[in-house]
């Protein structure tokens, strides 16, 4: 019995030894670094001290710096419309006009009433021993009574109103811009209480956006911004902050306004945009975001030396949409060739070729 137990004990030790040897071989294969046979293609840049641009990102809305709603002053039939939505118009250009028959008739009636009350005014003054031609010599209280009795002031007001309505029976562009919100049709009645259309000046635009209260220290009037419409991925325009409202709303936000260039008139009133505000921090070592890789949860940058990739642990600080600032400058130094593209499959001492 003892002999059988001894044999089983020897067999168990043998099995355990084989299993341990197999696991050791697998671990060694898992950590071994296998260098590629052919060089990896990479792109590099020379590390140098430069300005780093800290960024704030916000969303906003484009608004025209000049915008006017045009109204007819009376309700009449629309006789002519000379433009359509999207048309460019010059300052003083005719937009639309009303049928002027009733307006001219009203002006003629008001003119006749004014002449009649003028005669009545003269009769009242003559009855007081004065002449209308000697108005400067008539006492003010006498002239006031005569004007009331003759109804002259009311007739004058009616004449001026009729003249004003006829003069404004044609709408004109107050400044150069683009026609918008024109929905009326000819031969329909205009509405004196609603805008006939809008004129939007497209030469200069504004953007309105909000920033957090904590971000106020980064911005000031005069700071440059970059505006990118969500609808136009290939377009961006520069601007400059013109106004910061000195009030924090209940959500902890501050309203900011900036003027924006509008090359090619590609920005539209009401367009949703993304705003990028940049603040320059001088003399920083920066790397493109593509140069940084994570290996074992550590930040790694590969540099080029003698045709091979060199593994470097680094620490980063500030970042923007395209770059990192290197905090630990003792590892990388100015003049190093940093690999920023083709880093996915690199290992330490891998052969590389620069594109």
C-alpha positions in Angstrom: 0.0 0.0 0.0 2.8 2.4 0.8 4.4 1.6 -2.5 1.2 2.5 -4.4 0.9 5.8 -2.5 4.5 6.7 -3.3 3.9 6.1 -7.0 0.8 8.3 -7.0 2.8 11.1 -5.3 5.5 10.9 -7.9 2.9 11.1 -10.8 1.2 14.2 -9.1 4.5 16.0 -8.8 5.3 15.3 -12.5 1.9 16.7 -13.7 2.3 19.9 -11.6 5.8 20.4 -13.0 4.5 20.1 -16.6 1.6 22.5 -16.0 3.9 25.2 -14.5 6.4 24.9 -17.4 3.6 25.4 -19.9 2.3 28.5 -18.2 5.7 30.0 -18.0 6.2 29.5 -21.7 2.8 31.2 -22.4 3.7 34.2 -20.2 7.0 34.7 -22.0 5.3 34.6 -25.3 2.8 37.2 -24.1 5.3 39.8 -23.0 7.8 39.2 -25.8 8.2 42.1 -28.2 8.3 41.0 -31.7 9.8 43.6 -34.0 8.3 43.8 -37.5 10.4 42.5 -40.4 9.7 45.6 -42.6 10.0 49.3 -41.5 6.7 51.1 -40.5 5.9 54.2 -42.5 5.6 57.3 -40.2 5.5 61.1 -40.3 7.6 63.2 -38.0 8.0 66.8 -36.9 10.8 68.7 -35.1 9.8 69.5 -31.5 10.2 73.2 -30.8 9.0 75.9 -28.3 6.0 77.7 -29.7 2.8 79.5 -28.6 0.1 77.2 -27.3 -3.5 78.3 -27.8 -5.8 77.5 -25.0 -9.4 77.1 -26.3 -12.9 77.7 -25.1 -15.7 76.1 -27.1 -19.3 77.4 -27.1 -22.4 77.3 -29.4 -24.1 80.4 -30.6 -26.4 82.0 -33.2 -25.6 84.3 -36.1 -27.4 87.6 -36.2 -27.2 90.3 -38.9 -25.6 93.5 -37.6 -28.2 95.4 -39.7 -31.7 94.1 -40.0 -34.9 96.1 -40.7 -38.5 95.0 -40.9 -40.4 97.1 -43.5 -44.0 98.0 -43.0 -46.7 99.7 -45.1 -48.3 102.6 -43.2 -51.8 101.8 -44.5 -53.8 98.9 -45.7 -54.3 98.9 -49.4 -54.1 96.5 -52.4 -50.5 95.6 -53.2 -50.0 96.8 -56.8 -46.4 95.7 -57.5 -43.6 93.6 -55.8 -40.2 94.3 -57.4 -38.0 91.7 -55.5 -38.1 88.2 -54.1 -36.5 86.4 -51.1 -32.8 86.2 -51.4 -32.4 89.2 -53.8 -29.6 91.6 -53.2 -30.8 95.2 -53.0 -29.1 98.5 -52.8 -29.9 101.3 -50.4 -32.9 103.3 -51.7 -34.1 100.5 -54.1 -37.8 100.1 -54.5 -39.2 96.9 -52.8 -43.0 97.1 -53.4 -45.8 99.6 -53.9 -49.5 99.9 -53.1 -52.3 100.9 -55.4 -52.2 104.7 -55.0 -55.7 105.7 -56.3 -57.4 106.0 -53.0 -54.3 107.5 -51.4 -54.2 110.3 -54.0 -57.9 110.9 -53.7 -57.6 111.1 -49.9 -54.7 113.6 -50.3 -56.8 115.8 -52.7 -59.7 115.8 -50.3 -57.4 116.8 -47.4 -55.9 119.6 -49.5 -59.4 121.0 -50.3 -60.4 120.9 -46.7 -57.2 122.6 -45.7 -57.9 125.4 -48.2 -61.4 125.8 -47.0 -60.4 126.1 -43.3 -57.7 128.5 -44.3 -60.4 130.8 -45.7 -62.4 130.3 -42.5 -59.4 131.2 -40.4 -58.9 134.4 -42.4 -62.6 135.3 -41.9 -62.3 134.8 -38.2 -59.2 137.0 -38.0 -60.8 139.7 -40.1 -63.7 139.7 -37.6 -61.1 140.4 -34.9 -59.6 143.3 -36.9 -56.5 141.3 -38.1 -55.3 140.0 -41.4 -53.7 136.5 -42.0 -50.9 138.3 -43.9 -50.0 140.0 -40.6 -49.7 136.8 -38.6 -46.6 138.1 -36.7 -48.6 141.0 -35.3 -51.6 138.9 -34.1 -51.6 138.1 -30.4 -51.0 134.4 -29.7 -54.3 134.0 -27.8 -56.3 135.5 -30.7 -54.6 133.3 -33.3 -55.2 130.2 -31.1 -59.0 131.0 -30.9 -59.2 131.6 -34.6 -57.5 128.3 -35.5 -59.9 126.4 -33.2 -63.0 128.1 -34.6 -61.9 127.5 -38.2 -60.8 123.9 -37.5 -57.6 124.8 -39.3 -55.2 122.6 -37.2 -57.3 119.5 -37.7 -57.4 120.0 -41.5 -53.6 120.5 -41.5 -53.1 117.3 -39.6 -55.3 115.4 -42.0 -53.4 116.8 -45.0 -50.0 115.9 -43.6 -51.2 112.3 -42.8 -52.6 111.8 -46.3 -49.4 113.2 -47.8 -47.3 110.8 -45.5 -49.4 107.7 -46.5 -49.0 108.5 -50.2 -45.3 109.0 -49.9 -44.9 105.7 -48.1 -47.1 103.8 -50.5 -43.7 102.5 -51.9 -41.3 100.7 -49.7 -37.5 101.3 -50.2 -34.5 99.5 -48.8 -33.0 101.5 -46.0 -29.6 100.0 -46.6 -27.9 97.5 -48.9 -28.7 93.9 -48.0 -30.7 90.8 -48.8 -34.5 90.5 -49.0 -36.0 88.0 -46.5 -39.3 86.9 -45.1 -41.3 88.2 -48.1 -44.6 86.2 -48.2 -47.1 88.7 -49.6 -48.6 88.5 -53.1 -49.7 91.2 -55.5 -53.5 92.0 -55.7 -53.8 91.1 -52.0 -54.5 93.5 -49.2 -51.5 94.6 -47.2 -51.5 94.6 -43.4 -50.3 97.8 -41.7 -49.6 95.9 -38.5 -47.4 93.2 -39.9 -44.0 93.5 -41.6 -44.1 93.2 -45.4 -40.5 91.8 -45.5 -37.1 92.2 -43.9 -33.8 93.6 -45.2 -30.8 91.9 -43.8 -27.4 93.5 -44.2 -24.9 90.6 -45.0 -21.7 92.6 -45.2 -21.2 92.4 -41.4 -22.7 89.8 -39.1 -22.7 89.2 -35.3 -22.7 86.0 -33.3 -24.3 85.8 -29.8 -23.2 83.0 -27.4 -23.0 82.2 -23.7 -20.0 81.4 -21.6 -19.8 80.0 -18.1 -19.1 82.4 -15.3 -15.8 80.6 -14.5 -14.6 81.2 -18.1 -14.9 85.0 -17.9 -11.3 85.4 -16.9 -10.2 83.9 -20.2 -12.1 86.4 -22.5 -12.2 90.1 -22.9 -13.4 92.6 -25.5 -11.2 92.5 -28.5 -10.3 88.8 -28.3 -10.3 87.0 -31.6 -12.6 84.0 -32.2 -13.2 81.4 -34.9 -16.8 80.7 -36.0 -17.7 77.4 -37.7 -21.3 76.8 -38.9 -22.7 73.3 -38.2 -24.2 73.3 -41.7 -20.9 74.1 -43.5 -18.1 71.7 -42.4 -15.7 73.3 -44.9 -16.1 76.9 -43.8 -14.9 79.0 -40.9 -14.7 82.7 -40.3 -12.8 84.9 -38.0 -14.4 87.4 -35.6 -13.7 89.6 -32.6 -15.5 90.0 -29.3 -17.3 93.4 -29.1 -19.5 93.1 -26.1 -19.7 91.2 -22.8 -22.9 91.6 -20.8 -21.8 92.4 -17.2 -24.7 90.2 -15.8 -24.7 86.5 -14.8 -28.0 84.8 -15.4 -29.7 82.3 -13.2 -27.8 79.5 -14.9 -24.4 81.0 -14.3 -24.0 82.1 -17.9 -22.7 85.3 -19.4 -24.0 86.6 -22.8 -21.2 87.6 -25.2 -21.5 89.2 -28.7 -18.8 89.3 -31.4 -18.6 90.8 -34.9 -17.9 88.2 -37.6 -16.5 88.5 -41.1 -18.8 87.1 -43.8 -16.7 86.2 -46.9 -18.9 85.0 -49.8 -22.1 85.9 -47.8 -22.1 82.2 -46.5 -23.4 83.1 -43.1 -27.1 83.6 -42.6 -29.2 85.3 -40.0 -30.2 82.7 -37.4 -27.6 80.1 -38.4 -26.3 77.9 -35.6 -22.5 77.9 -35.2 -19.7 76.7 -33.0 -17.4 79.4 -31.5 -13.7 78.7 -30.6 -11.9 81.3 -28.4 -8.2 81.1 -28.3 -5.8 82.5 -25.7 -2.1 82.3 -26.5 0.3 80.9 -23.9 3.9 81.5 -25.1 7.0 79.3 -25.0 5.5 75.8 -24.7 6.5 72.4 -26.0 3.5 71.0 -27.8 2.8 67.9 -29.7 -0.1 67.0 -32.0 -2.7 64.7 -30.5 -1.8 62.0 -33.0 1.6 61.7 -31.5 0.4 60.6 -28.1 -0.4 56.9 -27.5 -1.5 55.0 -24.4 0.4 51.9 -23.4 -0.4 50.2 -20.2 -2.4 53.3 -19.2 0.7 55.4 -19.6 1.3 58.3 -22.0 3.9 57.4 -24.6 5.5 59.4 -27.4 7.8 57.9 -30.0 10.8 59.8 -31.3 12.9 59.0 -34.3 16.6 58.1 -33.8 18.9 56.4 -36.3 15.9 55.0 -38.3 14.2 53.5 -35.3 11.3 54.5 -33.0 12.2 55.3 -29.4 9.7 54.8 -26.6 9.3 57.8 -24.2 7.1 58.2 -21.2 5.7 61.8 -20.9 3.2 63.8 -18.9 0.8 66.3 -20.6 -0.9 69.4 -19.2 -3.2 71.7 -21.1 -4.8 70.6 -24.3 -6.9 72.0 -27.1 -8.6 70.4 -30.0 -5.4 69.6 -31.8 -2.4 69.7 -29.4 -1.1 68.7 -25.9 1.4 70.7 -23.8 4.3 68.6 -22.5 4.7 69.0 -18.8 7.8 66.8 -18.2 10.3 68.6 -20.5 13.2 66.5 -19.1 12.2 63.5 -21.3 11.7 65.3 -24.6 13.7 68.3 -25.6 13.7 70.9 -28.4 15.0 69.5 -31.6 13.7 65.9 -31.1 12.1 64.3 -34.1 8.6 63.3 -32.8 6.5 60.7 -34.7 2.9 61.9 -35.0 1.5 59.6 -37.6 1.8 55.8 -38.0 2.2 55.2 -34.2 -0.5 52.5 -33.7 1.7 49.5 -34.3 5.0 50.8 -33.2 7.2 49.2 -30.5 10.4 50.3 -28.9 13.3 50.2 -31.4 11.0 49.4 -34.3 12.5 50.2 -37.7 10.7 53.1 -39.4 10.8 55.0 -42.7 9.8 58.6 -42.9 7.2 59.6 -45.5 
